[in-house]
Amino acid sequence: MSAVVETVMPDPIVLTDNAANKVNQLMEDEDNKSLRLRVYVTGGGCSGFQYGFKFDDQLADDDTRVKRQGAEMVVDSLSYQYLVGAEVDYEEGLEGSRFLVKNPNATATCGCGSSFSI
């Protein structure tokens, strides 16, 4: 007798509940349900690489899509390699409000948390 085992793989990049709630709120504020949070990595910053965030209603064929609570986050194929295993969160505090990345691949980060090295 053989058994079929179905496993659910975790998302390679996690969008937290806080971040998903903020994306949903901003989609509602903009009255545009096709907006997605695009997270990307560029060269620069004080540590070598820098995280970027923008709202986008366009999808590329090679984008990775992560959905949570009706919100969607997309990551382009070049940035994906730097973000596998990372968590995208949203926080509000004394420094203001912001999306941030908790990245286990980063070997060093800057004080503001928007720049990293691998």
C-alpha positions in Angstrom: 0.0 0.0 0.0 1.4 3.4 -0.9 0.5 6.7 0.7 0.5 10.1 -0.8 1.9 12.7 1.4 1.1 16.3 0.7 3.4 18.9 2.1 3.0 22.7 2.2 6.2 24.5 1.6 6.7 27.7 3.5 7.0 30.9 1.5 10.6 31.6 0.6 10.1 35.2 1.7 7.6 36.0 4.5 5.2 38.9 4.6 4.1 39.5 8.2 0.6 40.2 9.4 1.6 43.8 10.2 3.0 44.3 6.7 0.0 42.7 5.1 -2.4 44.8 7.1 -0.5 48.0 6.0 -0.5 47.0 2.4 -4.3 46.4 2.5 -4.8 49.7 4.2 -2.7 51.5 1.6 -4.6 49.7 -1.3 -7.8 50.9 0.2 -6.6 54.5 0.6 -5.5 54.5 -3.0 -8.7 52.8 -4.1 -6.6 50.4 -6.2 -7.0 46.7 -5.5 -4.3 45.7 -8.0 -1.4 47.4 -6.1 1.3 45.1 -4.7 4.2 45.8 -2.4 7.3 45.4 -4.5 10.5 44.7 -2.5 13.8 44.9 -4.2 17.5 45.1 -3.6 19.9 47.6 -5.3 23.5 48.4 -4.9 24.4 51.2 -2.6 23.9 52.2 1.0 26.6 52.2 3.6 26.9 48.4 3.7 26.9 47.6 -0.1 23.2 46.7 -0.8 20.0 48.6 -0.1 16.4 47.5 0.3 13.8 49.3 -1.7 10.0 49.3 -1.4 7.3 50.6 -3.8 3.8 50.0 -4.7 3.3 48.5 -8.2 0.4 47.4 -10.3 2.6 45.6 -12.8 3.9 42.1 -12.7 6.9 40.6 -14.6 6.9 37.0 -15.7 9.8 36.1 -13.3 8.4 37.9 -10.2 8.0 35.8 -7.0 4.6 36.5 -5.5 3.8 36.1 -1.8 0.2 36.5 -0.6 -1.1 37.0 2.9 -4.5 38.2 4.2 -5.4 39.5 0.7 -2.2 41.5 0.3 0.4 40.7 -2.2 4.2 41.2 -2.2 6.4 40.7 -5.3 10.1 40.3 -5.6 12.0 40.4 -8.9 14.3 37.5 -9.9 17.6 39.4 -9.2 16.5 40.5 -5.7 15.1 37.1 -4.9 18.5 35.5 -4.3 19.3 38.1 -1.6 15.9 37.8 0.1 15.3 34.1 0.4 14.5 33.3 4.0 13.8 37.0 4.8 10.8 38.5 6.6 9.2 41.7 5.5 7.5 43.5 8.3 6.0 46.9 9.0 6.6 48.9 12.2 5.5 52.2 13.7 7.6 53.9 16.4 9.5 56.9 17.5 11.6 56.8 14.3 8.4 56.9 12.2 6.6 54.2 10.2 8.3 51.9 7.7 8.5 48.6 6.0 11.7 46.7 7.0 13.4 43.5 6.1 14.7 41.0 8.6 17.2 39.1 6.5 19.1 36.1 7.8 21.5 36.3 4.8 22.8 39.7 5.8 26.2 39.5 7.5 26.2 43.2 8.4 23.6 46.0 8.4 23.7 49.7 8.9 22.2 51.5 11.9 19.0 52.4 10.0 18.4 48.9 8.8 17.9 49.8 5.1 21.4 48.8 4.0 23.2 45.4 4.3 26.0 43.2 3.1 26.3 39.5 2.4 
